[in-house]
Amino acid sequence: MDLYTLLKKDHQEVASLFKQLRDARGSRETCAQLFTQLREELELHAHVEEQVFYPALQEADVTQEMVEEALEDYQLVAVLLEELATTPKGSAAWDEQIQVLEENVQEYVEVEESDIFDAARQLLSPEDEAELAERWQTARQEQMARHAK
């Protein structure tokens, strides 16, 4: 699987979890379970991108600012996840906060899948992309194993 397909697969998984959360509105237990999955998926994706994908792009002038903005977006998502973790699931405040999180994540995904992917395709050779895809899968598996313990 190529690098961009791996990244998009994560994005699709997160979008699916947001949809399930919308469908589960009002069910505290289901919302709590889905939120746990969503948080783990977002944190895993962010960690692996920070370890594998973004370092490959950070040095180039054309992508440096994009990468810095993406890392700032991660910080905002982390703050929103922390707030959601302490908000009663299924409450009006919860629904509002989850919507804000989803909007932020959607904006981030749109920028990444267009601007950042386009820039990466220009910067990275097919060999670089293949190596990053391999490192992506390894880092993801290692992080999942660490998280499972």
Secondary structure, 3 states (H helix, E strand, C coil): CCHHHHHHHHHHHHHHHHHHHHHCCCCHHHHHHHHHHHHHHHHHHHHHHHHHHHHHHHCCHHHHHHHHHHHHHHHHHHHHHHHHHCCCCCCHHHHHHHHHHHHHHHHHHHHHHHHHHHHHHHHCCHHHHHHHHHHHHHHHHHHHHHHHC
